[in-house]
Amino acid sequence: MGTGASSSSHGGGDVPEEEEEYLDQGGGGQLYVSLKMENNYKLKKGELLPHVFGSVPLVGSWDSSKALYMERESTSMWELSFVVPPNHETLDFKFLLKSKYNSNALCVVEEGPNRQLIGGALQGDARKALFRISSDEVLEYRVFIKADRVSPFDLAASWRAYQENLRPSAVRGIPDVSIGSVPETGGENGSSSASLELDLEHYVVPAPPFSGPVYAANNTETPRSLSLTGVFTKSDGSVNSSCTYKDSGIPIDRSSKKEMEVVIPDLSKMYSSSGMVESKSVGTFSPFQKQDSQRGLFVDRGVGSPRLVKSSSSSAFSTEVRKESPETKNSMPEAAGAVAAAAVADQMLGPKEDVHLAIVLVGLPARGKTFTAAKLTRYLRWLGHDTKHFNVGKYRRLKHGTNQTADFFRADNPEGMEARNEVAAMAFDDMVSWMQEGGQVGIFDATNSTKKRRNMLMKMAEGKCKIIFLETICNDERIIERNIRLKIQQSPDYAEEPDFEAGCKDFKDRLSYYEKVYDPVEEGSYIKMIDMVSGHGGQIQVNNISGYLPGRIVFFLVNTHLTPRPILLTRHGESMDNLRGRIGGDHALSDAGELYAKKLGNFVEKRLKSERAASIWTSTLERTILTAGPISGFPKIQWRALDEIYAGVCDGMTYDEIKKNMPEEYEARKKDKLRYRYPRGESYLDVIQRLEPVIIELERQRAPVVVISHQAVLRALYAYFADRPLKEIPHIEMPLHTIIEIQMGVTGVQEKRYKLMD
């Protein structure tokens, strides 16, 4: 049958020199253990399959019914990998053969003493695994045991080893995140029934109307004073007689001479920035740091992605989740789980003026402020925080028209300065008014490039909201030039400029006027994003930041970038439970589902043939893993966070059975699918909370990702990218055998859909 083999490594030749150096310097690490069994038997359907059971952290008991199934790596090889926590590196375990699905079937434990792995070293002699099926039948397996000590920073993204070293990651079967790869084989992908048209455009179907590039400022809040009439003056002094606001279609009568009434604080009476706020506890860190400083900022969340715990600060402020209605200001936030707990704690402990949070953008034009503000707004809304985006440029265009030349933005143009401060105060006043009606987080989007302007805003915010300045700094001339050209193409300011180069020159003149008077942020609480937009390095500086929600915002910003890449979302192929109309479960695919898996493998091969760094993400449930099976050549990651919404006691039932046997639960779910939680199960809000690490990791990726998951999970993920309201999530259509391609990049989020099967 072959000789037994067992090996144990502590780094060894397979570990890159940089990682060995890091570990030798005391960086610590966690133990990645890979167990493999090999035989030459051809197993038949229903036969006993290899499993592992033993002590923590394998399964936590020697109960054979809880043994972990070893996945088939090839026709003769079975494999299971897992991560050992640093506080428990002594493993006792044994192999056994049993049925994967029938817990009452025959179970055969290997002969001999327990196997022990202590600190990555196998104790005792290496031996084969012998299973006595009967008095005269013994099955023999070769055993391979490998242990690698790996930096904890690679826990959530250890599949990057595939990209950097051109070898598959060895990590699979982790309870929350498991990584593996499928050997490149011909398989059945080439069968005629699963083949695809050469041109993938043949399978494109219409996408919802949200998709397509949209100038981000057009989607921001509309001025409350829009219903008032006013004088709209061009830069040459002429007056526009009428105008139609494109976003809402509301005609604005500009013939009236009645001015908009806006209260402008007296800047001369405001205090100077030098005595305003004492700057304390400045911290700087890079998203790619793997040194001791990062370990002080992040902890493992248990679902594959670290979370920012606390940045250094001398004071704390708090946040409170608000609902739409003013009557529900003190009710439980829409966000669930940790978000709700933190929001309630902040509400109880925070000072009054810190109940509301204003993120005030600072930066020169063409630095990505509006794009960053739009992404942050979308993220906070998805988490359940009542957030709105107020763009001062939109206010300016509605108040003064779109034909302002660069001279309008000169610091020595008193009329232009007064007009710009007027609309800034108008937008900020609208934001504060909205907060007083129950809003939680306002994103104030403007250049705010002088201390005088920022002092004005801080004075207006006193006793009403907490301000955090978010400064975007970019020193890459190539990126700045790209942003300028996009601005000329998309901004309403240049919609009527027929000469593209003339528009570029005018905007660069405007930029030069801002540069002459620009004051970097040094006052108050602030976050500085320095050269972060490229996604290839950069820094974030944090000053005087504390509290749950601000920390969450910082962590999101650390991981976001503008690198264009596609994200492909698809449900698993049709399962047997889909055919029976049963929810939940963990059953195999139907014949149609298996055909879709083959078609999906062909599609991914064609669509991502030039993307060697792409990866495949699935849940830990069998139907998604089987759907990903025919996809070859890419590392595969299993996330428990991508598992279907858990139906609790209703798992495996049909909706008709729930209606008949649990009518109260059926009606409760029908009334509010978003917040309804199955008995001993989950709600959609619970799913959103466990998906947050997945969203962070998707934002952090620079290569394509294929996500194969389930209906409720994909509804929540899709709602994030499409910026759909929480209340719509349970009702988003997510058809089987359809691929949704989300394209992320500098122009925002675009969508394309492919339907491979009916």
Phi, psi and omega in degrees: 000353184108160182270153177284151180215140177211137181221154176219133182231147176238078189096269176071188184291342183279350183266129180302151181301322182297322182289319178299318180297319179297315182292323178295334180277008177091020181288354180075209179146171177240158186267122174260117183250131177241122178249130179227143175231138182229136173217176180246017179276146174264103184287138175264161181301132179092354180284170181290138183241152182294137176223168176227139171218161183164209188274175174303141005261021180295291179226347177093000178197168177263020178286116184296337179291343180256012181298148181272133180286134175270129184277148180286122178265329175206187183296335183238358186244135176239144189215146173216129177234153181201167181253132178260123177301149184296338181270005180212091184243017173252119184244130168247127182203165174215159175266151174211160176248131179201169175286143181289327189250330183260102183290342181268358182285174181302138179231125183241118180268143181298149179281156178101176182289169176298149173272141181234135176234112184243117178059028179092358180250132179283130180269143179081186183279146174290140181210158175284162175265121182248129181238119180269104180284321177209183183297335182239012179230120179233127175264140184237129179238140168280143185241134176235123180237126182226136179231126178240134174268120187236147178302138179296341180292341180266004184299311184281339185223039184290347176295349178297339176302329178297319181287316189281325185247002180054041174220150181294148174290149181266001189266121176213161174075014175294139183307323183254321179223121177234144186236139177199178178219156178254130179300145180284111178227163179295322178054213181247013184298335185271003181297148187297324183291337182257001182288154181243159173299149179299322180267111182294340179298343178298335185259003181291134176236159181301141177257161177302160188292349182293332192290158180113151182293132179227136176297119192302324183296335180291340181266007181276180186294144177273136180305136179294332182278011181300332181287343177279156174264159182196176178268126180245110190253136174279170182294336180272003178096349180285161184247130174285132183277330180203160179198147175249126179285118191293325185292319185255344181078012182274123177287137180248120179280111182256009180280338181288149180265006181288125182276150170291135182266114179228130179273122180253121178300148179284107184296331182291337181268356182279151179288157179279160183290338184295331180249015189280299184223133176283126181281126183227148168052065176279128178237139178233133176210156180252145179295348182251007179296142173229039182249183185300329182299326181287326181296337176281347184255337187234149171226158179284133181272356180085000178230029168094003181214136181286161178232137176293122183270307183198136172260155184295141184194161178256348181217165182236148170224168191228170180225158179222133178283134182241147174262175185294319187278135178297335182288346184250029185299328185257011181277172181297136180299157177294324180295149186251174171060231186298325180299312181296316181299315181293321180295319179294318179297316178296323180298321183285327188259337188280152174294159188302316185287350181264007176296328180248144185237128177247118174265110185258113179289144177223136176159160177291160175300154177066030177251009176084022182296310184294321178297315178297317180298319180294318179294318180294320177299314181298319180295313183292322177298318181297325179285350178105005178273131181289106189228140176224152184248118181249115183253117184293328177300322177295318176299317182298316181295323179287330183273321188238004179089175185254003187257031180283131177275178181299331181298333179299335186258010178287141179290338180264017174255095186299323179295317179295319179297317180296318180294320181289320176295327180297311182288330176296316179295323178298314180294319181293321178296320176299319181295316180295319178299319178295320178297319181293341177269001177127355179292154184253304185239124175251131176257112184260108192254107177197174178291317179044046195271359179239153177297327180298315178295316182293324175298320179300315181292320180294325177293318179293334183274349185305125178075003184240321180201161176267132180258133167238122177279135177241102184262128177253123182238129178226126180250006181271109183298328179295317180291320179298316179298319178298316180295323179296315181294323175295322179299315181294326181287326191248331187290137174300340179300334184238018180297330182258011179265109184286335184264109183299315182293324176296322176296319178299318181295318179297318181292322178293327174295317178301316180299320180295326178293321177293321182297328183294332185243012187288132176242113176300152181288127175226359186248153172068197175275133181208159172234126178250123174259111186249114178052042180268340190292335182288336183079011182236052179121215181092179182221157167235126175254136184234130180228126173057044180248130174205168181106156186296306185292316175301321177296322177296319180296316180300315182296321177297315182294327178300326189261358184264152179199179186249012182297121179294135175194149179272147171238121183257122180250133176206146172284160173299163173297160181307131180256170177297326177292327175299319179295324183273353181075024181261143181267153179071219179076177179212062184256167184284178182277153171282177177300319178294322178295320178293323177295319178297321179302318179292318178297320179296319177301317177295320181298312182298320179300319180286315186289325186245027185297334180259008184251083183291339183267004180293162180217160182245124179249134175228171170280185178266004181274149190300322186294329176281323179294319177294324178295325180279348186307312182290349179284122182238157174090000180231145175293147182241135182239129176257122179250126171293333179296341179269002177296153180298155176308132185275122184272006175060231182292345179271359182299129180090357180267162170267163179293329176295321178293322177295316180299323183282316187265337182224065185300326180295318179294321180299315180291322180297319178294321181296326182286325185208084182293334182293312185264347182297130178246124177301146177305122183062022180233212187237163170248172175299324179295324175296319179298317179301317181296319181284345178274351183303316177299329177293317178298315180300317181291324176296321177295327184282335184296146175246359180239163180299150177227134173254118181254116177251109187217215190235168189302306183296319181295315181290329173301315181292317179295315180298320180299326178296309183291325182273358181055048179270144179299152181304319185296341180273344189304313183294350186248004179290132179286128180224081189289154174291155171059031179231139179251128176255115179262116177261120180258116181256136180184196187293336181270005179107211184249128176237156185229145175217142183238140176237127176251109185274335181214156175280000000 
